[in-house]
């Protein structure tokens, strides 16, 4: 999702070298180093990760090898060639106990293996690469025709008609991969290295997302119905709150990222109608 959006966003402003690696290959330090040496980049965008939250919970060693050791391989290679590095963080590094969106100064305390592995990867980047950007995102959507995530799955279910049960007690900041990629592109030249939340504005439940998706897709014979997450037990615990506020961007006087509803409406209308 994000890799293709980044190629689209960066094309025309940067010379791009998309890596020819599959996800597991970032565990191979020699392969990673060879790719980065050949490109001799000014920036390394590390977008690969094991993102299946439940799979990480069931196999924490696999999550560690990809999200921590794989990140270490990328960071070492970036440092070797003197490149700045971009790492994608996640709202799942927070424990979810807040009632309002998290800001960059809030303490990290992940409640699942995915969050723990992503936080460990983030700390590796900060230790090894002095010039780094860590951008926290949340509930990514995008991918177009190859979308296999929440939005595409919900559209498929909604088109069957009838009531559609959707969880209403977990909250995040739905973020369009195109908006995230463009924000990264526009900011990395600033030289203001550090950690930033980079999510579309606002906070939503999965149920509220579902209502917007069904409306934007023009599906008339489906009704989203709010339910508790207790009705759908999963291997990995989820934080109640994952939503993010881009506080540091606000402090820099940057133009806010658009509301998640506007971004989601654009994506659904251009992809599923």
NUSERO-146041 format. One line per 8 residues: number of its first residue (from 1); their letters; for each residue x, y, z of C-alpha. Coordinates in Angstrom, 1 decimal. Example, Ala and Ser with C-alpha at 12.3 -4.5 7.8 and 13.67 -1.06 7.14 Angstrom:
2
1 = as = 12.3,-4.5,7.8  13.7,-1.1,7.1;
***
This chain:
273
1 = xxxxxxxx = 0.0,0.0,0.0  2.5,2.6,1.2  5.3,1.6,-1.1  3.4,2.2,-4.3  1.9,5.5,-2.9  5.5,6.6,-2.1  6.7,5.9,-5.6  3.8,7.9,-7.0;
9 = xxxxxxxx = 4.4,10.8,-4.7  8.2,11.0,-5.1  8.3,10.5,-8.8  9.3,13.8,-10.6  10.9,15.3,-7.5  13.4,12.5,-6.7  15.3,9.8,-8.5  13.6,6.7,-7.1;
17 = xxxxxxxx = 15.1,3.2,-6.7  12.4,0.9,-5.5  14.0,-2.2,-3.9  13.4,-5.5,-5.6  13.0,-7.3,-2.3  10.1,-9.3,-1.0  9.2,-8.7,2.7  11.1,-11.6,4.3;
25 = xxxxxxxx = 14.3,-10.7,2.5  15.0,-7.7,4.8  16.1,-10.3,7.2  19.1,-10.9,4.9  21.7,-8.2,5.8  23.8,-8.9,2.7  20.9,-8.5,0.3  19.7,-5.3,1.9;
33 = xxxxxxxx = 23.2,-3.8,2.0  23.7,-4.6,-1.7  20.5,-3.0,-2.7  21.3,0.2,-0.8  24.9,0.4,-1.9  23.8,0.1,-5.6  21.3,3.0,-5.2  23.7,5.3,-3.2;
41 = xxxxxxxx = 20.6,7.1,-1.9  20.2,10.4,0.0  17.2,8.9,1.8  16.2,5.3,2.6  12.5,4.9,3.1  12.0,1.7,5.1  8.4,0.7,4.4  8.6,-3.1,4.8;
49 = xxxxxxxx = 7.2,-4.7,8.0  5.2,-7.6,9.3  1.9,-5.9,9.9  -0.5,-8.7,10.5  -1.2,-8.0,14.2  -2.5,-11.4,15.0  0.2,-13.2,13.1  2.8,-11.3,15.2;
57 = xxxxxxxx = 1.0,-12.3,18.4  1.1,-16.0,17.4  4.7,-15.9,16.2  6.6,-13.2,18.0  9.9,-14.5,16.8  8.9,-14.0,13.2  7.8,-10.4,14.1  11.1,-9.8,15.8;
65 = xxxxxxxx = 13.1,-11.1,12.8  11.3,-8.8,10.3  10.4,-5.7,12.4  13.5,-5.5,14.5  16.4,-7.4,12.9  15.2,-6.5,9.4  15.0,-2.9,10.4  18.5,-3.2,11.9;
73 = xxxxxxxx = 19.8,-4.5,8.5  18.3,-1.5,6.7  19.6,1.0,9.3  23.1,-0.3,9.2  23.1,-0.1,5.4  21.7,3.4,5.5  24.4,4.5,8.0  27.1,2.9,5.9;
81 = xxxxxxxx = 26.2,5.0,2.8  25.5,8.2,4.8  21.8,8.3,4.0  19.0,9.7,6.1  16.4,7.1,7.0  12.6,7.2,7.2  10.9,4.7,9.4  7.1,4.2,9.8;
89 = xxxxxxxx = 5.9,3.9,13.3  2.4,2.9,14.6  -0.2,4.1,17.0  -0.1,0.6,18.5  3.0,1.5,20.5  0.5,3.2,22.9  -1.5,1.4,25.5  -4.8,2.9,24.4;
97 = xxxxxxxx = -5.9,4.1,27.9  -6.2,7.8,26.8  -9.6,9.2,25.9  -8.1,11.6,23.4  -5.7,11.1,20.5  -2.0,10.5,21.4  0.7,13.1,20.9  4.4,12.6,20.3;
105 = xxxxxxxx = 5.3,13.2,24.0  3.0,10.5,25.4  4.8,7.4,26.8  5.0,4.3,24.7  3.7,1.0,26.3  2.5,-1.5,23.6  0.0,-4.1,24.6  0.7,-6.6,21.8;
113 = xxxxxxxx = 3.7,-8.2,20.0  3.2,-6.2,16.9  3.5,-2.9,18.8  6.4,-4.2,20.8  8.3,-5.3,17.7  7.6,-2.0,15.9  8.8,0.0,18.9  11.9,-2.0,19.1;
121 = xxxxxxxx = 12.6,-1.4,15.4  12.1,2.3,16.0  14.7,2.3,18.8  17.1,0.5,16.5  16.8,3.3,13.9  17.3,6.0,16.6  20.4,4.3,17.9  22.1,3.6,14.6;
129 = xxxxxxxx = 21.1,6.4,12.2  21.7,10.0,13.5  19.7,11.5,10.6  16.3,9.8,10.9  12.6,10.6,10.5  10.1,8.4,12.4  6.6,9.0,11.1  3.7,7.5,13.1;
137 = xxxxxxxx = 0.7,6.5,11.1  -2.5,4.7,12.0  -5.2,2.6,10.3  -3.7,2.9,6.8  -6.0,2.6,3.7  -5.1,2.6,0.1  -3.9,0.1,-2.5  -6.6,0.6,-5.2;
145 = xxxxxxxx = -7.3,-2.6,-7.1  -5.0,-4.6,-5.0  -6.5,-3.5,-1.7  -6.9,-6.5,0.6  -7.3,-4.5,3.9  -10.3,-3.2,5.9  -11.8,-0.9,3.3  -11.9,-3.5,0.5;
153 = xxxxxxxx = -13.1,-6.2,2.8  -15.9,-4.0,4.1  -17.1,-3.0,0.6  -17.2,-6.7,-0.4  -19.3,-7.5,2.7  -21.5,-4.5,2.3  -22.4,-5.4,-1.3  -24.1,-8.5,0.0;
161 = xxxxxxxx = -26.7,-6.3,1.6  -28.4,-6.5,5.0  -27.0,-5.7,8.4  -23.2,-5.4,8.7  -21.9,-5.7,12.3  -18.8,-3.5,12.9  -16.8,-2.8,16.1  -17.6,0.6,17.7;
169 = xxxxxxxx = -15.3,0.6,20.7  -11.8,0.9,19.2  -10.6,4.2,17.9  -7.9,5.4,15.5  -7.0,8.0,12.9  -7.8,6.5,9.4  -4.9,7.6,7.1  -4.8,7.5,3.3;
177 = xxxxxxxx = -1.5,6.2,2.1  -1.3,8.9,-0.6  -1.6,11.6,2.0  1.0,10.0,4.2  3.4,9.6,1.3  3.0,13.2,0.2  3.5,14.5,3.7  6.7,12.5,4.0;
185 = xxxxxxxx = 7.9,13.8,0.6  7.2,17.4,1.5  8.9,17.2,5.0  12.1,15.2,4.6  13.9,18.1,2.9  13.4,20.2,6.1  16.3,18.6,7.9  14.2,18.6,11.1;
193 = xxxxxxxx = 15.0,15.1,12.0  13.0,13.4,14.7  9.7,11.7,15.5  6.4,13.0,14.1  2.8,11.8,14.1  1.6,11.9,10.4  -2.0,10.9,10.3  -5.1,12.3,8.6;
201 = xxxxxxxx = -7.0,14.6,11.1  -9.7,13.3,13.4  -10.6,10.2,15.3  -13.0,7.4,14.3  -14.2,4.0,15.3  -14.3,1.2,12.9  -18.1,1.6,12.9  -17.8,5.2,11.9;
209 = xxxxxxxx = -15.4,4.3,9.1  -17.9,1.6,7.9  -20.7,4.2,7.7  -18.5,6.5,5.6  -17.4,3.6,3.3  -20.9,2.4,2.7  -22.1,6.0,1.9  -19.2,6.8,-0.4;
217 = xxxxxxxx = -19.5,3.5,-2.2  -23.1,4.2,-2.9  -24.3,1.0,-1.3  -28.0,1.5,-0.4  -29.1,-1.9,0.8  -26.6,-2.3,3.7  -26.8,-1.0,7.2  -23.7,-1.0,9.5;
225 = xxxxxxxx = -24.6,-2.1,13.0  -22.4,-1.1,16.0  -21.1,-4.0,18.1  -18.6,-4.6,20.9  -15.2,-5.9,20.2  -15.9,-8.6,22.8  -18.1,-10.2,20.1  -15.0,-10.8,18.0;
233 = xxxxxxxx = -12.2,-12.1,20.2  -8.8,-12.1,18.4  -5.4,-13.5,19.3  -3.8,-10.1,19.8  -5.2,-7.5,22.2  -5.9,-4.1,20.6  -5.5,-0.8,22.4  -8.9,1.0,22.8;
241 = xxxxxxxx = -7.3,4.3,21.4  -4.8,4.4,18.6  -5.7,7.8,17.2  -2.9,10.3,16.6  -2.7,14.1,16.8  0.1,15.6,14.7  1.1,18.0,17.5  4.7,18.6,16.3;
249 = xxxxxxxx = 3.5,19.5,12.8  1.1,21.9,14.4  3.9,23.5,16.5  5.9,24.0,13.3  3.0,25.8,11.7  2.5,23.3,9.0  -0.7,23.0,7.1  -2.9,20.3,8.7;
257 = xxxxxxxx = -3.5,17.0,7.0  -7.0,16.8,5.8  -9.8,15.1,7.7  -10.0,11.3,7.5  -13.6,11.5,6.1  -12.5,13.6,3.1  -9.6,11.3,2.4  -11.6,8.2,2.8;
265 = xxxxxxxx = -14.4,9.5,0.6  -11.9,10.3,-2.2  -10.4,6.8,-2.0  -13.7,4.9,-2.0  -15.2,7.0,-4.7  -12.2,6.6,-7.0  -11.7,2.9,-6.3  -15.0,1.2,-5.6;
273 = x = -17.6,3.1,-7.6;
***
